Amino acid sequence: MNDGDDKIRQRTVVAQVMEHIRRMIASGAYRPGDKIPTEQQLAEQFGIGRSSIREAIKIFNYLGILESRTARGTYLCDHTSISTEALTWSVLLGSHELHELIDIRGALELWSTLKLSESVAAGHQEAIATLEQLRELIGQMRATGSTPREESRIDADYEFHNSIIKSGGNEIFTSIYSTLRAFMREEIRLSQDDYLDPRVIADEHEAIVDAIASGSREVAQVSCMEHIDNIKRRLRVQVESR
C-alpha cells in the first residue's frame, strides 16, 4: 500500500471516530458543560490509537462543539456556542441551491413570525418594540425611492427579516440566518431586480408588519408564506432571464 492509501485510511479512521463521538453526544449521555472521557478512555472504548482520537477532538474544538482545557480535560460546549463556521461548511459542502436556501429561511422566519404575532397579541413590550423597529426599516426602504439595486434598501430588507427571526429568541435560528447572510443578500438583490418599481418592496413589507400586528397567527402565517412564495416567483424569473 502506498503513502497516499495510508493517508486516506487514516482520514477514514478519524471520520469514524468523529461519527462515534457525534452519536455519543446526540444520545444525551453528555450535557453541555460535562467532561467527556479522556483520549485514552476513548481509544480503549473504540479500539483504536490515541492519535486518531486527538485529531477528531481537534476538529470538534475548531467547530466549537468541544472545548479542551489544559490539564483539565475536554468538555461539551453549550449548543448555542457552536461555531457558525460549522454551519457555513455544511452549506458549502452540501446542496445549496438558492431555492433550497429560501426554504430554510422560510422555515426559520415562519416560526419566528408566528411567535412574534403571539407576543404582540399578548401585549409584550419587546414585541411592540420589534414592530416599531420593523416600521423604521420600512421607512429606510421608502427613503431609497425608485433607485434600482440600492444597497441601503438591500441592507434594510435583510435586517427586517433578521429582526423577525431574532425576536423569536432562538439563538440557533439567529446564528443560522447570520451565517447565511451572504446568500440571503444575494437572494434579496436578485428578487429586488424583478421589481419595475422598487417602491412596491416597502409596501409588501408593510403588509407583513400589519399581519403580525393583527395578533392573528393565521393572518401572520398567510402573509409570511405569501412573501416567501413571491420571492421564489421573482427569483425564477430572474434566473430564467439570464
Accessible surface in RSA format (square Angstrom, percent):
REM  Atomic radii and reference values for relative SASA: ProtOr
REM  Chains: A
REM  Algorithm: Lee & Richards
REM  Probe-radius: 1.40
REM  Slices: 20
REM RES _ NUM      All-atoms   Total-Side   Main-Chain    Non-polar    All polar
REM                ABS   REL    ABS   REL    ABS   REL    ABS   REL    ABS   REL
RES MET A   1   160.89  83.3  75.33  49.9  85.57 203.7  85.79  72.9  75.10  99.5
RES ASN A   2    97.09  67.0  84.76  81.9  12.33  29.7  43.08 103.7  54.01  52.2
RES ASP A   3   109.34  76.6 105.81 105.3   3.53   8.3  29.23  68.8  80.11  79.9
RES GLY A   4    38.05  46.9   0.00   N/A  38.05  46.9  32.09  88.1   5.96  13.3
RES ASP A   5    60.47  42.4  56.87  56.6   3.60   8.5   9.23  21.7  51.24  51.1
RES ASP A   6    71.93  50.4  66.26  66.0   5.67  13.4  28.20  66.4  43.73  43.6
RES LYS A   7   138.07  67.4 133.44  81.9   4.63  11.0  80.63  72.6  57.44  61.2
RES ILE A   8   116.77  66.4 115.35  85.9   1.41   3.4 116.42  83.8   0.35   0.9
RES ARG A   9   158.41  66.5 153.88  78.4   4.53  10.8  43.98  60.1 114.42  69.3
RES GLN A  10    75.40  42.2  73.48  53.7   1.92   4.6  42.11  89.6  33.29  25.2
RES ARG A  11   181.62  76.3 175.69  89.6   5.93  14.1  59.41  81.2 122.21  74.1
RES THR A  12    65.28  46.4  60.74  61.6   4.55  10.8  48.10  64.6  17.18  26.0
RES VAL A  13    37.83  24.9  37.83  34.2   0.01   0.0  37.83  32.9   0.01   0.0
RES VAL A  14    15.64  10.3  15.64  14.2   0.00   0.0  15.64  13.6   0.00   0.0
RES ALA A  15    57.18  52.6  48.87  75.4   8.32  18.9  51.62  72.7   5.57  14.7
RES GLN A  16   102.58  57.4  98.73  72.2   3.85   9.2  33.21  70.7  69.37  52.6
RES VAL A  17     1.76   1.2   1.76   1.6   0.00   0.0   1.76   1.5   0.00   0.0
RES MET A  18    42.72  22.1  42.08  27.8   0.64   1.5  31.95  27.2  10.77  14.3
RES GLU A  19    60.64  34.8  58.20  44.0   2.44   5.8  32.90  63.6  27.74  22.7
RES HIS A  20    84.54  46.2  80.16  55.7   4.38  11.2  42.08  43.4  42.46  49.4
RES ILE A  21     0.00   0.0   0.00   0.0   0.00   0.0   0.00   0.0   0.00   0.0
RES ARG A  22   118.85  49.9 117.37  59.8   1.48   3.5  58.02  79.3  60.83  36.9
RES ARG A  23   140.85  59.1 135.31  69.0   5.54  13.2  43.17  59.0  97.67  59.2
RES MET A  24    25.37  13.1  16.85  11.2   8.52  20.3  22.87  19.4   2.50   3.3
RES ILE A  25    26.28  15.0  20.37  15.2   5.90  14.2  20.37  14.7   5.90  16.0
RES ALA A  26    75.39  69.3  35.97  55.5  39.42  89.7  47.30  66.6  28.09  74.4
RES SER A  27    83.91  70.9  38.88  51.9  45.03 103.7  49.39 105.2  34.53  48.4
RES GLY A  28    32.15  39.6   0.00   N/A  32.15  39.6  17.28  47.4  14.87  33.3
RES ALA A  29    71.48  65.7  34.81  53.7  36.68  83.4  48.09  67.7  23.39  62.0
RES TYR A  30    50.55  23.6  47.23  26.9   3.32   8.6  22.78  17.1  27.77  34.2
RES ARG A  31   145.88  61.3 145.87  74.4   0.01   0.0  50.44  68.9  95.44  57.8
RES PRO A  32    50.76  37.0  29.51  26.9  21.25  77.2  30.05  24.8  20.71 128.7
RES GLY A  33    49.29  60.8   0.00   N/A  49.29  60.8  29.89  82.0  19.40  43.5
RES ASP A  34    53.71  37.6  49.83  49.6   3.89   9.2  11.38  26.8  42.34  42.2
RES LYS A  35   102.58  50.0  82.87  50.8  19.70  46.9  40.01  36.0  62.57  66.6
RES ILE A  36     3.81   2.2   0.00   0.0   3.81   9.2   0.77   0.6   3.05   8.3
RES PRO A  37    25.45  18.5  17.39  15.9   8.06  29.3  23.54  19.4   1.91  11.8
RES THR A  38    63.92  45.5  55.65  56.4   8.27  19.7  60.90  81.8   3.03   4.6
RES GLU A  39    42.25  24.3  38.80  29.4   3.44   8.2  15.27  29.5  26.97  22.0
RES GLN A  40    77.14  43.1  76.61  56.0   0.53   1.3  39.97  85.1  37.17  28.2
RES GLN A  41    98.49  55.1  93.64  68.4   4.85  11.5  30.34  64.6  68.15  51.7
RES LEU A  42     0.00   0.0   0.00   0.0   0.00   0.0   0.00   0.0   0.00   0.0
RES ALA A  43     5.90   5.4   4.24   6.5   1.67   3.8   4.53   6.4   1.37   3.6
RES GLU A  44   121.18  69.6  92.73  70.2  28.45  67.7  42.71  82.6  78.47  64.1
RES GLN A  45   115.08  64.4  77.33  56.5  37.75  89.9  38.55  82.0  76.53  58.0
RES PHE A  46    40.84  20.4  12.49   7.7  28.35  73.8  18.76  11.4  22.08  63.2
RES GLY A  47    64.88  80.0   0.00   N/A  64.88  80.0  34.71  95.3  30.17  67.6
RES ILE A  48    56.26  32.0  36.54  27.2  19.72  47.5  47.81  34.4   8.45  22.9
RES GLY A  49    45.97  56.7   0.00   N/A  45.97  56.7  34.75  95.4  11.22  25.1
RES ARG A  50   109.88  46.1 104.42  53.2   5.45  13.0  27.71  37.9  82.16  49.8
RES SER A  51    62.70  53.0  59.15  78.9   3.56   8.2  39.00  83.1  23.70  33.2
RES SER A  52     5.72   4.8   5.72   7.6   0.00   0.0   0.00   0.0   5.72   8.0
RES ILE A  53     0.00   0.0   0.00   0.0   0.00   0.0   0.00   0.0   0.00   0.0
RES ARG A  54    93.67  39.3  93.41  47.6   0.26   0.6  34.04  46.5  59.63  36.1
RES GLU A  55    73.68  42.3  73.67  55.7   0.01   0.0  20.48  39.6  53.20  43.4
RES ALA A  56     0.00   0.0   0.00   0.0   0.00   0.0   0.00   0.0   0.00   0.0
RES ILE A  57     8.50   4.8   8.50   6.3   0.00   0.0   8.50   6.1   0.00   0.0
RES LYS A  58   116.58  56.9 109.68  67.3   6.90  16.4  69.69  62.7  46.89  50.0
RES ILE A  59    67.26  38.3  64.73  48.2   2.53   6.1  67.26  48.4   0.00   0.0
RES PHE A  60    11.08   5.5  11.08   6.9   0.00   0.0  11.08   6.7   0.00   0.0
RES ASN A  61    46.80  32.3  31.17  30.1  15.63  37.6  20.32  48.9  26.48  25.6
RES TYR A  62   140.16  65.4 119.74  68.1  20.42  53.1 104.90  78.8  35.26  43.5
RES LEU A  63    32.12  17.9  32.12  23.0   0.00   0.0  32.12  22.6   0.00   0.0
RES GLY A  64    16.26  20.1   0.00   N/A  16.26  20.1  16.04  44.0   0.22   0.5
RES ILE A  65    34.40  19.6  33.55  25.0   0.84   2.0  34.21  24.6   0.19   0.5
RES LEU A  66     2.62   1.5   0.00   0.0   2.62   6.6   0.00   0.0   2.62   7.0
RES GLU A  67    80.24  46.1  79.19  59.9   1.05   2.5  24.34  47.1  55.90  45.6
RES SER A  68    60.85  51.4  35.71  47.7  25.14  57.9  33.17  70.6  27.68  38.8
RES ARG A  69    76.85  32.3  67.24  34.3   9.61  22.9  23.75  32.5  53.10  32.2
RES THR A  70   133.49  94.9 108.81 110.3  24.68  58.8  80.94 108.7  52.55  79.4
RES ALA A  71   111.23 102.3  52.49  81.0  58.74 133.6  74.34 104.7  36.89  97.7
RES ARG A  72   138.58  58.2 128.96  65.7   9.62  22.9  49.82  68.1  88.76  53.8
RES GLY A  73    26.54  32.7   0.00   N/A  26.54  32.7  22.25  61.1   4.29   9.6
RES THR A  74    17.14  12.2  14.69  14.9   2.46   5.9   2.07   2.8  15.08  22.8
RES TYR A  75    30.46  14.2  30.42  17.3   0.04   0.1  15.52  11.7  14.94  18.4
RES LEU A  76     4.29   2.4   2.04   1.5   2.25   5.7   2.04   1.4   2.25   6.0
RES CYS A  77    24.46  18.5  15.26  17.0   9.20  21.6   9.79  24.8  14.67  15.8
RES ASP A  78    75.00  52.5  69.43  69.1   5.57  13.2  25.66  60.4  49.34  49.2
RES HIS A  79    85.70  46.8  81.79  56.9   3.91  10.0  57.87  59.6  27.83  32.4
RES THR A  80    66.56  47.3  43.11  43.7  23.45  55.9  28.34  38.1  38.23  57.8
RES SER A  81    65.20  55.1  40.53  54.1  24.67  56.8  47.80 101.8  17.40  24.4
RES ILE A  82    56.94  32.4  48.72  36.3   8.22  19.8  48.72  35.1   8.22  22.3
RES SER A  83    32.79  27.7  24.02  32.1   8.78  20.2  20.14  42.9  12.66  17.7
RES THR A  84    61.90  44.0  58.99  59.8   2.92   6.9  26.63  35.8  35.27  53.3
RES GLU A  85    63.25  36.3  61.30  46.4   1.95   4.6   6.34  12.3  56.91  46.5
RES ALA A  86    21.68  19.9  14.40  22.2   7.28  16.6  16.25  22.9   5.43  14.4
RES LEU A  87    46.80  26.1  46.38  33.2   0.42   1.1  46.69  32.8   0.11   0.3
RES THR A  88    42.70  30.4  41.97  42.5   0.74   1.8  32.04  43.0  10.67  16.1
RES TRP A  89   114.25  45.8 114.23  55.3   0.02   0.0 108.98  58.1   5.27   8.5
RES SER A  90    70.79  59.8  48.38  64.6  22.41  51.6  48.47 103.2  22.32  31.3
RES VAL A  91    20.27  13.3  16.37  14.8   3.90   9.4  20.27  17.6   0.00   0.0
RES LEU A  92    81.80  45.6  65.23  46.7  16.56  41.6  65.23  45.8  16.56  44.6
RES LEU A  93   140.43  78.2 104.85  75.0  35.58  89.5 108.15  76.0  32.28  86.9
RES GLY A  94    36.91  45.5   0.00   N/A  36.91  45.5  29.15  80.0   7.76  17.4
RES SER A  95    85.26  72.0  47.91  63.9  37.36  86.1  48.91 104.1  36.35  50.9
RES HIS A  96    86.52  47.3  75.40  52.4  11.12  28.5  45.95  47.4  40.58  47.2
RES GLU A  97   117.07  67.2 112.60  85.2   4.47  10.7  33.71  65.2  83.36  68.1
RES LEU A  98    37.87  21.1  32.44  23.2   5.42  13.6  32.94  23.1   4.92  13.2
RES HIS A  99    58.17  31.8  58.11  40.4   0.06   0.1  48.41  49.9   9.76  11.4
RES GLU A 100    81.65  46.9  79.62  60.2   2.03   4.8  36.08  69.8  45.57  37.2
RES LEU A 101     3.55   2.0   3.55   2.5   0.00   0.0   3.55   2.5   0.00   0.0
RES ILE A 102     0.00   0.0   0.00   0.0   0.00   0.0   0.00   0.0   0.00   0.0
RES ASP A 103    71.90  50.4  63.22  62.9   8.68  20.5  28.07  66.1  43.83  43.7
RES ILE A 104    72.02  41.0  67.95  50.6   4.07   9.8  71.90  51.8   0.12   0.3
RES ARG A 105     0.72   0.3   0.72   0.4   0.00   0.0   0.00   0.0   0.72   0.4
RES GLY A 106     9.59  11.8   0.00   N/A   9.59  11.8   8.25  22.6   1.34   3.0
RES ALA A 107    67.07  61.7  49.27  76.0  17.80  40.5  58.46  82.3   8.61  22.8
RES LEU A 108    12.39   6.9  12.27   8.8   0.11   0.3  12.39   8.7   0.00   0.0
RES GLU A 109     3.77   2.2   3.77   2.9   0.00   0.0   0.13   0.3   3.64   3.0
RES LEU A 110    43.79  24.4  43.79  31.3   0.00   0.0  43.79  30.8   0.00   0.0
RES TRP A 111   126.44  50.7 125.06  60.5   1.37   3.2 110.89  59.1  15.55  25.2
RES SER A 112     0.44   0.4   0.44   0.6   0.00   0.0   0.00   0.0   0.44   0.6
RES THR A 113     1.31   0.9   1.31   1.3   0.00   0.0   0.60   0.8   0.71   1.1
RES LEU A 114    14.17   7.9  14.17  10.1   0.00   0.0  14.17  10.0   0.00   0.0
RES LYS A 115    79.60  38.8  78.46  48.1   1.14   2.7  26.15  23.5  53.45  56.9
RES LEU A 116     3.73   2.1   1.92   1.4   1.80   4.5   3.71   2.6   0.01   0.0
RES SER A 117     0.00   0.0   0.00   0.0   0.00   0.0   0.00   0.0   0.00   0.0
RES GLU A 118    68.26  39.2  61.21  46.3   7.05  16.8  27.87  53.9  40.39  33.0
RES SER A 119    32.02  27.1  30.65  40.9   1.37   3.2   6.32  13.5  25.70  36.0
RES VAL A 120    18.01  11.8  10.13   9.2   7.88  19.0  10.13   8.8   7.88  21.4
RES ALA A 121    68.91  63.4  29.09  44.9  39.82  90.6  37.82  53.3  31.09  82.4
RES ALA A 122    66.34  61.0  28.07  43.3  38.27  87.1  40.64  57.2  25.70  68.1
RES GLY A 123    41.19  50.8   0.00   N/A  41.19  50.8  27.03  74.2  14.17  31.7
RES HIS A 124    99.99  54.6  95.16  66.1   4.83  12.4  69.25  71.4  30.74  35.8
RES GLN A 125   139.60  78.1 131.20  95.9   8.40  20.0  64.57 137.4  75.03  56.9
RES GLU A 126   149.52  85.8 142.80 108.0   6.73  16.0  60.17 116.4  89.36  73.0
RES ALA A 127     4.73   4.3   1.17   1.8   3.55   8.1   3.76   5.3   0.97   2.6
RES ILE A 128    58.15  33.1  58.15  43.3   0.00   0.0  58.15  41.9   0.00   0.0
RES ALA A 129    54.74  50.3  47.76  73.7   6.98  15.9  49.55  69.8   5.18  13.7
RES THR A 130    18.45  13.1  16.58  16.8   1.87   4.5   2.44   3.3  16.00  24.2
RES LEU A 131     8.29   4.6   8.29   5.9   0.00   0.0   8.29   5.8   0.00   0.0
RES GLU A 132    99.53  57.1  96.64  73.1   2.89   6.9  31.76  61.4  67.77  55.3
RES GLN A 133    77.48  43.3  75.52  55.2   1.95   4.7  23.01  49.0  54.47  41.3
RES LEU A 134     0.00   0.0   0.00   0.0   0.00   0.0   0.00   0.0   0.00   0.0
RES ARG A 135   111.67  46.9 102.99  52.5   8.69  20.7  51.53  70.4  60.14  36.5
RES GLU A 136   117.77  67.6 106.20  80.3  11.57  27.5  42.72  82.6  75.05  61.3
RES LEU A 137    12.74   7.1  12.74   9.1   0.00   0.0  12.74   8.9   0.00   0.0
RES ILE A 138     7.62   4.3   7.62   5.7   0.00   0.0   7.62   5.5   0.00   0.0
RES GLY A 139    36.02  44.4   0.00   N/A  36.02  44.4  29.72  81.6   6.30  14.1
RES GLN A 140    95.17  53.2  88.30  64.5   6.88  16.4  35.43  75.4  59.74  45.3
RES MET A 141     3.11   1.6   0.51   0.3   2.60   6.2   0.51   0.4   2.60   3.4
RES ARG A 142    98.12  41.2  83.68  42.7  14.45  34.4  49.76  68.0  48.36  29.3
RES ALA A 143    89.61  82.4  46.50  71.8  43.11  98.1  59.62  84.0  29.99  79.4
RES THR A 144    18.29  13.0   4.92   5.0  13.37  31.9  13.49  18.1   4.80   7.3
RES GLY A 145    24.61  30.4   0.00   N/A  24.61  30.4  24.04  66.0   0.57   1.3
RES SER A 146    60.66  51.3  48.08  64.2  12.58  29.0  11.39  24.2  49.27  69.0
RES THR A 147    68.28  48.6  63.28  64.2   4.99  11.9  38.85  52.2  29.43  44.5
RES PRO A 148    99.77  72.7  90.70  82.7   9.07  33.0  92.02  76.0   7.75  48.2
RES ARG A 149   123.30  51.8 104.65  53.3  18.65  44.4  49.59  67.8  73.71  44.7
RES GLU A 150    49.84  28.6  47.83  36.2   2.01   4.8   4.96   9.6  44.88  36.6
RES GLU A 151    80.33  46.1  78.55  59.4   1.78   4.2  58.76 113.7  21.57  17.6
RES SER A 152    55.03  46.5  49.46  66.0   5.57  12.8  45.60  97.1   9.44  13.2
RES ARG A 153     2.66   1.1   2.66   1.4   0.00   0.0   1.10   1.5   1.56   0.9
RES ILE A 154     0.50   0.3   0.50   0.4   0.00   0.0   0.50   0.4   0.00   0.0
RES ASP A 155    62.87  44.0  59.04  58.8   3.83   9.1  24.46  57.6  38.41  38.3
RES ALA A 156     1.98   1.8   0.01   0.0   1.97   4.5   1.80   2.5   0.17   0.5
RES ASP A 157     8.73   6.1   8.73   8.7   0.00   0.0   0.00   0.0   8.73   8.7
RES TYR A 158    10.16   4.7  10.16   5.8   0.00   0.0   7.73   5.8   2.43   3.0
RES GLU A 159    51.93  29.8  51.93  39.3   0.00   0.0  24.93  48.2  27.00  22.0
RES PHE A 160     0.00   0.0   0.00   0.0   0.00   0.0   0.00   0.0   0.00   0.0
RES HIS A 161     0.27   0.1   0.27   0.2   0.00   0.0   0.00   0.0   0.27   0.3
RES ASN A 162    11.10   7.7  11.10  10.7   0.00   0.0   0.00   0.0  11.10  10.7
RES SER A 163     5.15   4.3   1.05   1.4   4.09   9.4   2.68   5.7   2.46   3.5
RES ILE A 164     0.18   0.1   0.18   0.1   0.00   0.0   0.18   0.1   0.00   0.0
RES ILE A 165     0.20   0.1   0.00   0.0   0.20   0.5   0.00   0.0   0.20   0.5
RES LYS A 166   109.06  53.2  94.91  58.2  14.14  33.7  51.74  46.6  57.31  61.0
RES SER A 167    43.06  36.4   3.04   4.1  40.03  92.2  16.17  34.4  26.89  37.7
RES GLY A 168    21.30  26.3   0.00   N/A  21.30  26.3   3.78  10.4  17.52  39.2
RES GLY A 169    61.95  76.4   0.00   N/A  61.95  76.4  36.05  98.9  25.89  58.0
RES ASN A 170    55.50  38.3  48.43  46.8   7.07  17.0  15.16  36.5  40.33  39.0
RES GLU A 171   114.45  65.7 104.84  79.3   9.61  22.9  36.82  71.2  77.62  63.4
RES ILE A 172    77.32  44.0  76.21  56.8   1.11   2.7  77.22  55.6   0.10   0.3
RES PHE A 173    44.18  22.1  44.18  27.4   0.00   0.0  44.18  26.8   0.00   0.0
RES THR A 174    32.61  23.2  32.61  33.1   0.00   0.0  28.18  37.9   4.42   6.7
RES SER A 175    25.14  21.2  19.51  26.0   5.63  13.0  21.42  45.6   3.72   5.2
RES ILE A 176    38.39  21.8  38.39  28.6   0.00   0.0  38.39  27.6   0.00   0.0
RES TYR A 177     0.02   0.0   0.02   0.0   0.00   0.0   0.02   0.0   0.00   0.0
RES SER A 178    59.39  50.2  51.88  69.2   7.50  17.3  16.29  34.7  43.10  60.4
RES THR A 179    22.44  16.0   1.45   1.5  20.99  50.0   9.29  12.5  13.16  19.9
RES LEU A 180     2.48   1.4   2.48   1.8   0.00   0.0   2.48   1.7   0.00   0.0
RES ARG A 181   109.34  45.9 109.34  55.7   0.00   0.0  33.96  46.4  75.38  45.7
RES ALA A 182    77.28  71.1  62.12  95.9  15.16  34.5  68.55  96.5   8.74  23.1
RES PHE A 183    47.69  23.9  44.67  27.7   3.02   7.9  47.68  28.9   0.02   0.0
RES MET A 184     0.00   0.0   0.00   0.0   0.00   0.0   0.00   0.0   0.00   0.0
RES ARG A 185    33.21  13.9  33.21  16.9   0.00   0.0   8.96  12.2  24.25  14.7
RES GLU A 186    69.36  39.8  69.00  52.2   0.35   0.8  33.96  65.7  35.39  28.9
RES GLU A 187     0.47   0.3   0.47   0.4   0.00   0.0   0.00   0.0   0.47   0.4
RES ILE A 188     2.45   1.4   2.37   1.8   0.08   0.2   2.45   1.8   0.00   0.0
RES ARG A 189    43.15  18.1  42.66  21.7   0.49   1.2   8.81  12.0  34.34  20.8
RES LEU A 190     9.20   5.1   9.20   6.6   0.00   0.0   9.20   6.5   0.00   0.0
RES SER A 191     8.21   6.9   8.21  11.0   0.00   0.0   1.29   2.7   6.92   9.7
RES GLN A 192     9.83   5.5   4.70   3.4   5.13  12.2   4.86  10.3   4.98   3.8
RES ASP A 193    48.49  34.0  19.59  19.5  28.90  68.3  15.64  36.8  32.85  32.8
RES ASP A 194    34.79  24.4  22.32  22.2  12.47  29.5   2.62   6.2  32.17  32.1
RES TYR A 195    27.32  12.8  13.44   7.6  13.87  36.1   8.38   6.3  18.94  23.4
RES LEU A 196   188.43 104.9 152.93 109.4  35.50  89.2 156.15 109.7  32.28  86.9
RES ASP A 197    49.79  34.9  46.33  46.1   3.46   8.2  24.41  57.4  25.38  25.3
RES PRO A 198     9.47   6.9   8.42   7.7   1.04   3.8   8.42   7.0   1.04   6.5
RES ARG A 199   131.39  55.2 128.85  65.7   2.54   6.0  41.49  56.7  89.91  54.5
RES VAL A 200    59.56  39.2  59.44  53.8   0.12   0.3  59.50  51.7   0.07   0.2
RES ILE A 201     2.45   1.4   2.45   1.8   0.00   0.0   2.45   1.8   0.00   0.0
RES ALA A 202     1.36   1.3   1.20   1.9   0.16   0.4   1.20   1.7   0.16   0.4
RES ASP A 203    71.94  50.4  64.91  64.6   7.03  16.6  24.94  58.7  47.00  46.9
RES GLU A 204    42.52  24.4  36.05  27.3   6.46  15.4  27.65  53.5  14.87  12.1
RES HIS A 205     3.18   1.7   3.18   2.2   0.00   0.0   3.18   3.3   0.00   0.0
RES GLU A 206    71.87  41.3  71.87  54.4   0.00   0.0  10.57  20.5  61.29  50.0
RES ALA A 207    55.15  50.7  46.28  71.4   8.87  20.2  50.75  71.5   4.40  11.7
RES ILE A 208     6.47   3.7   6.47   4.8   0.00   0.0   6.47   4.7   0.00   0.0
RES VAL A 209     0.19   0.1   0.19   0.2   0.00   0.0   0.19   0.2   0.00   0.0
RES ASP A 210    79.98  56.0  71.34  71.0   8.64  20.4  28.17  66.3  51.81  51.7
RES ALA A 211     7.74   7.1   4.31   6.7   3.43   7.8   7.46  10.5   0.28   0.8
RES ILE A 212     0.32   0.2   0.32   0.2   0.00   0.0   0.32   0.2   0.00   0.0
RES ALA A 213    38.91  35.8  19.40  29.9  19.51  44.4  19.59  27.6  19.31  51.2
RES SER A 214    67.32  56.9  25.64  34.2  41.69  96.0  38.47  81.9  28.85  40.4
RES GLY A 215    18.82  23.2   0.00   N/A  18.82  23.2   4.19  11.5  14.63  32.8
RES SER A 216    34.10  28.8  27.07  36.1   7.03  16.2  27.28  58.1   6.82   9.6
RES ARG A 217    98.13  41.2  95.56  48.7   2.57   6.1  35.37  48.3  62.76  38.0
RES GLU A 218   122.88  70.5 120.78  91.4   2.10   5.0  66.42 128.5  56.46  46.1
RES VAL A 219    73.22  48.2  68.49  62.0   4.73  11.4  72.19  62.7   1.02   2.8
RES ALA A 220     0.26   0.2   0.00   0.0   0.26   0.6   0.16   0.2   0.11   0.3
RES GLN A 221    73.95  41.4  73.95  54.0   0.00   0.0   3.42   7.3  70.54  53.5
RES VAL A 222    82.11  54.0  79.24  71.7   2.87   6.9  82.00  71.2   0.11   0.3
RES SER A 223    17.52  14.8  12.19  16.3   5.33  12.3  11.38  24.2   6.14   8.6
RES CYS A 224     5.34   4.0   3.73   4.2   1.61   3.8   1.92   4.9   3.42   3.7
RES MET A 225    91.66  47.5  89.41  59.2   2.25   5.4  83.46  71.0   8.20  10.9
RES GLU A 226   107.34  61.6 103.36  78.2   3.97   9.5  39.34  76.1  68.00  55.5
RES HIS A 227    17.20   9.4  12.22   8.5   4.98  12.7  12.57  13.0   4.63   5.4
RES ILE A 228    15.66   8.9  15.66  11.7   0.00   0.0  15.66  11.3   0.00   0.0
RES ASP A 229    68.95  48.3  67.47  67.2   1.48   3.5  12.47  29.3  56.48  56.3
RES ASN A 230    20.71  14.3  20.71  20.0   0.00   0.0   8.66  20.8  12.05  11.6
RES ILE A 231     9.50   5.4   9.50   7.1   0.00   0.0   9.50   6.8   0.00   0.0
RES LYS A 232    45.69  22.3  45.69  28.0   0.00   0.0  13.66  12.3  32.04  34.1
RES ARG A 233   131.79  55.3 129.74  66.1   2.06   4.9  61.43  84.0  70.37  42.6
RES ARG A 234    48.97  20.6  48.35  24.6   0.61   1.5   7.05   9.6  41.92  25.4
RES LEU A 235     0.12   0.1   0.12   0.1   0.00   0.0   0.12   0.1   0.00   0.0
RES ARG A 236   108.92  45.7 107.92  55.0   1.00   2.4  41.17  56.3  67.75  41.1
RES VAL A 237    79.76  52.5  77.07  69.8   2.69   6.5  78.72  68.4   1.04   2.8
RES GLN A 238    29.42  16.5  29.39  21.5   0.04   0.1   0.06   0.1  29.37  22.3
RES VAL A 239    79.18  52.1  72.19  65.4   6.99  16.8  72.36  62.9   6.82  18.5
RES GLU A 240   128.42  73.7  95.60  72.3  32.81  78.1  46.23  89.4  82.19  67.1
RES SER A 241    86.80  73.3  44.24  59.0  42.56  98.0  46.63  99.3  40.17  56.3
RES ARG A 242   183.79  77.2 117.82  60.1  65.97 157.1  86.20 117.8  97.60  59.1
END  Absolute sums over single chains surface
CHAIN  1 A    13259.2      10969.0       2290.2       7244.1       6015.1
END  Absolute sums over all chains
TOTAL         13259.2      10969.0       2290.2       7244.1       6015.1
